[in-house]
């Protein structure tokens, strides 16, 4: 907008999720026990941009002092020429069955609901739908501070923000949440409330409709 010297009105609209969709999801813990601490991430494995490698390294570091499990949801998109899956599996090999690559899931929400926290280590994105979904599921979130992530993750209230590629910061955040079940619960409650207030499809859809109506009316008068 700055590049094209645009100085007109700007409307900011968010993605919306259906709150009712999350009400009756049955958590899937896979083979993990109820007292295991499971970190989850869901994204397309289309290269290093999604940060799977950074998360695996952080969990490996955290496992030196804490028992952490990891679930990675997603697969290589057909449009991607680069396949980093073999590299990621090799990197995660020391974790054995404590690291699960689920591949693509028709519905990832039950597995996300079965995790204890959600991590988004992506090197670039706007507002990730998976972060919104994780908050709607009542999960504390750790995410890289890129794009508009700080509009959904409020540091110290529903999660933590870290710098891109900061393995130590991710490790420390995971350990903080592992050591504080009360904080996980408090973060999750705040995140659910935020989604209901700001990322609810019932709130966002009328805003989109109103904007489109204004644009159509404006064009009709041209």
N, C-alpha and C positions, 0 to 999 in steps of 0.2 A: 504493500500500500504506500509506503514511504517512497519507494522507487518510482512509482507512477504518479507521485504528488497528489494522492487521493486525500481530500479533506472533507468528505461527506460523512454522513452518519454511519455508525458501525453497530451491528447487532451481534451479541455473543450468545450463542445457543449451545447447550451441551447435549451429548448423547444421553439417551434415557433408557432405563431398564424397567421391565415390568416387576414391581415389587412382589406381586402375587406369585410369580414364578419361583421365588426362592423360599416360599413358606413351607412346602412339604417335600423338600429334597432330602433323600435318605443318604447320609454320609457314607462314602465307601473308603474304608481304611486300607484296602488291598490286603496284603498279608501282615501289615504292621499291627502291633498290640495297642491297646487303648492308652497305655502309659508311655508309648514312644512319642518323641517330638518330631513331627514330620513337616518339612519345608516343601512347598509346592511352587511350580512355575509352569505356565501354559503359554506357548507361543509357537509360531512356525519356526522350524529349524532351517532357516534359509541362508545361513552364513553366520559370521561372527557378530553381526550387528545386534542380534537379540541377547547377547551376553551370557549364553549358557555356560561358556567356558569360565567366565568370571565367577558365576555362582558355584560351579563345581569346585573350583579352587578354594573359595571361601568356606564351603562346607567341609572340605578336606582339612582345612586349618582348624575349624571349630571342633572337628571330631578328635583332635589331639587332646582335648580336655573335656568334651561333652559328647554324649551319645545322640547324634543327629541323623535323621533319615531324610532322604531326598526323593521327590517324585517330579519327573520332568514329562510334561504332557505336550505332544506335538510331533510333527513329522516334516520331512522336507517337501516343500511345495514343488509341483511339477515344473513351474516356471523358473525355478532356481537352478542355475548351472553348477553352483558350488554345493558340495555335499560334505558337511562338517560332522556328520553323525559318527563315522568311524573314529575321528579324533576325540570327540566327546566321550564315546564309550571307553576308549583307551584311557582317557584322563580320569574317568570315574571308576575304573576297574578296581582300585584298592578298596572301594566301598562294598564290592560284591553285591549281595541281594539287598543291601541297605540303600541302594540307589536304583530306582525303577524308571526305565524309559517306557512309557505306555504306548507310544506312537500316537497317531491321530485318534481321537475319541469323538464319536457322534455327539455325545453330551459330556463335556468335561466337568460339569458342575458337581456331580456327586463326589468325584475324586478331590476336587478343590475343597468341597465341604468337609471331607474327611481329614484334611491337613490341619495343622495347628497354626500355621502362618503362611502368608503368600509373599513371594519375592519376585520383583520385576527388575532384572539387571540390564535391561535393554539400553543400548548406546544412543538410541534416538527413537522417539515416538511423540505423539501429541498427548491426548488423554487416553490411556489404554483402557479398552472395554473390559479386559480381564481384571484390571485393578478395581474398576467400579463393581464388577461382579464379586470379587473377593471381599470388598467392603460390605456389599449387600449380604454376603454369607456370614458376616460377623468375624472376619479374619483380620488380625493385625497385618500390616503391610510394610515391607521394606522395599524401596524403589529408588532408582537413579533419578537425580534431580534434573530431568531434561523435559523439554517441551512445556506442557501445562500440568505436569504431574503434581506440582505444589497446589493446584486448585482442588485436587481430590485427596491428597495426602497432606494433612496438617501435622507438621513435625511435633512429636511428643503427645499427640492427641489420638491419632488413629494409626500411627506408624512412624517410620524414620525415613529420611531422605539421605542418600549418599551420593558421592561423586562418581562419575562414570569410571568403571574399571577399578574401583577402590576395594580390593579384596579384603583388606583389614577392616574397613568400616562395615562391610557387609557381614564379615565374621563376628565382629563385636555386636552388631545389632541382633543377629541371630541368637547369640549367647544371652544378651539382655532379655530377650523375649523367652528363651528357654528357661531362664532362671526366675522368671516372674509371671506365673500363671495369672495373677491378679491383673497385671498390666495388659496381658493378652486379652483378657475379658473386657477390661475397660476400653482398650483401643477398638476392639470389635464392636462394642456397643455404640461408641461415638461414630464409627464408620457407617454402621447401619442407619443411624439417624441422619447423617450427612447425605447418604444416597436417597433416603426418603424425601428430604427437603430440597435437594438440588439436582439429583440425577434420576428422578422418578419420571417414567414415560408419561404418566398422567399429568405432570406439570409441564414437561418439555413439549409434548405433542401440540397442545394449543398454541404455544409460542411459535412453533414452526408454521402452523396454519395461519396465524395472524400475520407473520412476516410475508408468507407467500401471497396472501390476499392483498397486502399493501403493495407488493411488487407488481402484481397483476393489475391493480387499480392504477398504479403509476404509469405502467406501459400502455394501458388503455387510453390514458389521457394525453399520450405523446402524439 
